[in-house]
Amino acid sequence: MRMVLAKVLMLFAVVAPALAQTPEEVAERFFDALKNEDYVFAAELFDPDALTGFREMLSFLSDLNEAEKEQINTGLFGPGATQESVAALSDTEYFSSFLRMAMSQMGSPDIFDTSNMGFLGYVSEEPDTAHVVARMSLNIEGTEFEKMTVVSCRRVGGQWKLLLSGEIKGVPNQIRSALGVN
């Protein structure tokens, strides 16, 4: 019986810290994942409902003609992506593929180095949302500057999960506009 109790306590010691994470820790893990090019882990940090919503915002892509679909699938999900392979992706895989392609366009992932980032705290928004404020020191092509950013999180099943930023939510509209789709 003691052995069983000891195993349960050990399991709790491993699981509890993951469940007790703060919004700042989730934001830091996200930027670390981007820096390490671990886009699957970065996508796993998001609220599953937000990922489903993102995919739904891009659902208009399935209405494009075949040539446009091929071009968009390659541009958003990489060489060899087909309508079938994209449709088979989970929402997390879909978003992680999107993140990978978006980040490849931005250049070096070192711009997300959390050692150059200060998490200033978070503002709670009842009942289950928090907005993390961070100061980033960036060096892009030899030019240094500072940027303030806000990362929003929502408590889902006892864990903080990231929400989509306004910039990410705007991507489907930018694509729609670039394609001339209503």
C-alpha positions as CSV (number, residue, x, y, z in Angstrom):
1,M,0.0,0.0,0.0
2,R,2.8,2.4,0.8
3,M,4.4,1.7,-2.5
4,V,1.2,2.5,-4.3
5,L,0.9,5.8,-2.4
6,A,4.5,6.6,-3.1
7,K,4.0,6.1,-6.8
8,V,0.8,8.2,-6.8
9,L,2.7,11.0,-5.0
10,M,5.6,10.8,-7.4
11,L,3.1,11.0,-10.4
12,F,1.5,14.0,-8.8
13,A,4.9,15.7,-8.3
14,V,5.5,15.3,-12.0
15,V,2.0,16.3,-13.3
16,A,1.2,19.1,-10.8
17,P,3.8,21.5,-12.0
18,A,2.5,21.2,-15.5
19,L,-1.0,21.9,-14.4
20,A,0.1,24.8,-12.1
21,Q,1.8,26.8,-14.8
22,T,1.3,30.5,-15.0
23,P,0.3,32.5,-18.0
24,E,3.9,33.9,-18.1
25,E,5.3,30.4,-18.2
26,V,3.1,29.4,-21.1
27,A,4.1,32.5,-23.0
28,E,7.8,31.8,-22.3
29,R,7.4,28.2,-23.5
30,F,5.7,29.4,-26.6
31,F,8.6,31.8,-27.5
32,D,11.1,29.1,-26.6
33,A,9.3,26.7,-28.9
34,L,9.5,29.2,-31.7
35,K,13.2,29.8,-31.1
36,N,13.8,26.0,-31.1
37,E,11.7,25.6,-34.2
38,D,9.4,23.2,-32.3
39,Y,6.2,24.2,-34.0
40,V,4.3,21.1,-32.9
41,F,4.9,22.0,-29.3
42,A,4.1,25.6,-29.9
43,A,0.8,24.7,-31.5
44,E,0.0,22.3,-28.5
45,L,0.2,25.4,-26.2
46,F,-2.9,26.9,-27.9
47,D,-6.5,26.5,-26.8
48,P,-7.9,23.7,-29.0
49,D,-11.0,25.8,-29.7
50,A,-8.8,28.6,-31.0
51,L,-7.0,26.2,-33.4
52,T,-10.4,24.9,-34.7
53,G,-11.5,28.5,-35.2
54,F,-8.4,29.3,-37.1
55,R,-8.9,26.3,-39.4
56,E,-12.5,27.3,-40.0
57,M,-11.4,30.9,-40.9
58,L,-9.3,29.3,-43.7
59,S,-12.1,27.0,-44.9
60,F,-12.7,29.2,-47.9
61,L,-9.5,27.7,-49.4
62,S,-11.3,24.5,-50.3
63,D,-13.5,26.6,-52.7
64,L,-10.6,27.7,-54.8
65,N,-9.8,26.1,-58.2
66,E,-7.3,23.3,-58.3
67,A,-4.4,25.4,-59.4
68,E,-5.0,28.0,-56.6
69,K,-5.4,25.2,-54.0
70,E,-2.1,23.7,-55.0
71,Q,-0.3,27.0,-54.8
72,I,-1.9,27.9,-51.4
73,N,-1.3,24.5,-49.9
74,T,2.4,24.6,-50.9
75,G,2.7,28.2,-49.6
76,L,1.0,27.6,-46.3
77,F,1.9,23.9,-45.6
78,G,5.1,23.3,-47.6
79,P,6.1,21.5,-50.7
80,G,4.1,18.4,-51.6
81,A,1.1,19.5,-49.5
82,T,-2.2,18.4,-51.2
83,Q,-5.8,19.1,-50.5
84,E,-6.0,15.5,-49.1
85,S,-2.9,15.7,-46.9
86,V,-4.0,19.1,-45.5
87,A,-7.5,17.8,-44.8
88,A,-6.0,14.8,-42.9
89,L,-4.1,17.1,-40.5
90,S,-5.4,17.5,-37.0
91,D,-6.1,21.1,-36.0
92,T,-2.8,21.1,-34.0
93,E,-0.9,19.7,-37.0
94,Y,-2.6,22.2,-39.3
95,F,-1.6,25.2,-37.2
96,S,1.9,23.8,-36.6
97,S,2.4,23.5,-40.3
98,F,1.1,27.0,-40.8
99,L,3.5,28.3,-38.0
100,R,6.5,26.5,-39.6
101,M,5.8,28.2,-43.0
102,A,5.1,31.6,-41.4
103,M,8.3,31.4,-39.4
104,S,10.4,30.4,-42.4
105,Q,9.3,33.6,-44.0
106,M,10.4,35.7,-41.0
107,G,14.0,34.5,-41.0
108,S,16.0,33.6,-38.0
109,P,14.1,32.1,-35.0
110,D,16.6,33.8,-32.7
111,I,14.4,36.9,-32.6
112,F,12.3,34.9,-30.2
113,D,15.1,34.3,-27.7
114,T,13.4,34.6,-24.3
115,S,16.8,35.6,-22.7
116,N,16.1,38.9,-24.5
117,M,12.5,39.1,-23.2
118,G,11.1,40.4,-20.0
119,F,7.7,39.2,-18.8
120,L,6.3,42.1,-16.9
121,G,3.3,40.2,-15.5
122,Y,-0.3,39.6,-16.6
123,V,-3.7,41.2,-16.3
124,S,-6.6,39.0,-15.4
125,E,-9.9,39.1,-17.2
126,E,-12.6,37.2,-15.5
127,P,-13.6,34.5,-15.5
128,D,-10.7,32.6,-17.2
129,T,-8.5,34.8,-19.3
130,A,-5.1,36.5,-18.7
131,H,-3.1,38.8,-20.9
132,V,0.7,38.6,-20.5
133,V,2.7,41.7,-21.1
134,A,6.2,41.2,-22.4
135,R,9.1,43.4,-23.5
136,M,11.1,42.0,-26.4
137,S,14.6,43.2,-27.3
138,L,15.0,42.3,-31.0
139,N,17.9,42.4,-33.4
140,I,16.8,42.1,-36.9
141,E,19.5,42.4,-39.6
142,G,21.7,44.4,-37.3
143,T,19.1,46.8,-36.1
144,E,18.1,46.6,-32.5
145,F,14.8,47.7,-31.2
146,E,12.4,47.0,-28.4
147,K,8.8,45.8,-28.8
148,M,6.0,45.4,-26.3
149,T,3.7,42.5,-26.9
150,V,0.7,41.0,-25.3
151,V,0.0,37.3,-25.3
152,S,-3.4,36.2,-24.2
153,C,-4.2,32.9,-22.5
154,R,-7.4,31.1,-21.4
155,R,-7.7,28.5,-18.7
156,V,-8.8,25.2,-20.3
157,G,-9.2,22.2,-18.1
158,G,-7.0,23.5,-15.4
159,Q,-4.2,24.6,-17.7
160,W,-3.4,27.9,-19.4
161,K,-3.6,27.8,-23.1
162,L,-2.7,30.5,-25.6
163,L,-5.3,32.4,-27.6
164,L,-4.8,33.6,-31.2
165,S,-3.5,37.1,-31.5
166,G,-5.3,39.7,-33.6
167,E,-2.3,39.4,-36.1
168,I,-2.8,35.7,-36.5
169,K,-6.6,36.0,-36.7
170,G,-6.0,38.6,-39.5
171,V,-4.1,36.2,-41.7
172,P,-7.2,34.5,-43.2
173,N,-8.5,37.9,-44.2
174,Q,-5.2,38.9,-45.7
175,I,-5.1,35.7,-47.8
176,R,-8.8,36.1,-48.8
177,S,-8.0,39.7,-49.9
178,A,-4.8,38.7,-51.8
179,L,-6.8,36.1,-53.7
180,G,-9.7,38.4,-54.4
181,V,-12.1,36.0,-52.7
182,N,-15.3,37.3,-51.0
